[in-house]
């Protein structure tokens, strides 16, 4: 069944994009343009995605997320200035 008449996007295609990690109508639009012309299909896309229909980001690639968190923590620690001699005393 067609979800987006403007671009000829089917329910199956939306589900495939969701399985690939597109968890929001905006991400679906980025993947296949569905919802970017007249917008009448956005609610259909939302209904197809449903609540919890998309895998959690951690489940997709936990190594990348762990590395990103470690890098962010290191950057935050580096942004903290060292105490001056007067403050250390």
C-alpha positions in Angstrom: 0.0 0.0 0.0 1.3 3.5 -0.8 2.0 5.8 2.0 3.3 8.7 0.0 1.6 9.3 -3.3 3.9 12.2 -4.2 7.0 10.1 -4.3 5.4 6.6 -4.6 6.7 5.4 -1.3 5.1 2.2 0.1 4.5 0.9 3.6 7.2 -1.7 3.0 9.8 0.9 2.1 9.0 3.0 5.2 9.3 -0.2 7.4 12.6 -1.0 5.7 14.0 2.5 6.4 12.8 2.2 10.0 14.6 -1.1 10.4 17.7 0.6 9.0 17.5 3.2 11.9 15.2 5.9 10.7 13.1 6.5 13.8 11.2 9.7 13.0 9.1 11.0 10.1 12.0 13.5 9.5 14.5 10.7 9.3 12.2 8.8 6.9 11.9 11.9 4.8 15.7 12.2 4.7 15.9 8.6 3.5 13.2 8.6 0.8 11.6 12.1 0.6 8.3 10.8 1.9 6.4 13.6 3.6 8.5 16.4 2.1 6.0 17.5 -0.7 2.4 17.9 0.4 2.8 16.4 3.9 -0.4 14.5 3.9 1.4 11.2 4.6 3.3 12.4 7.7 0.6 11.0 10.0 0.6 7.7 8.2 4.4 7.5 8.6 4.1 8.3 12.3 1.5 5.5 12.7 3.8 3.1 10.9 6.7 4.0 13.1 4.6 3.7 16.2 5.9 3.8 19.7 9.0 1.7 20.2 9.0 0.5 16.6 12.5 1.6 16.1 15.5 0.0 17.8 17.3 2.0 20.4 20.4 3.8 19.2 22.6 1.9 21.7 21.4 -1.4 20.1 22.4 -0.2 16.7 26.1 0.3 17.5 27.1 0.4 21.2 30.8 0.7 20.4 30.4 4.0 18.5 28.2 5.4 21.2 30.6 4.4 24.0 33.5 5.9 22.1 31.5 9.1 21.5 30.6 9.3 25.2 34.3 8.8 26.2 35.4 11.5 23.8 32.8 13.9 25.0 33.8 13.3 28.7 37.5 13.8 27.8 36.6 17.1 26.0 34.6 18.3 29.0 37.5 17.4 31.3 40.0 19.3 29.1 37.7 22.4 29.1 38.1 22.7 32.9 41.0 25.1 33.6 43.8 24.0 35.9 43.9 25.8 39.3 46.3 28.6 39.6 49.1 28.5 42.2 47.2 30.8 44.5 44.0 28.6 44.2 46.0 25.4 44.8 47.5 26.8 48.0 
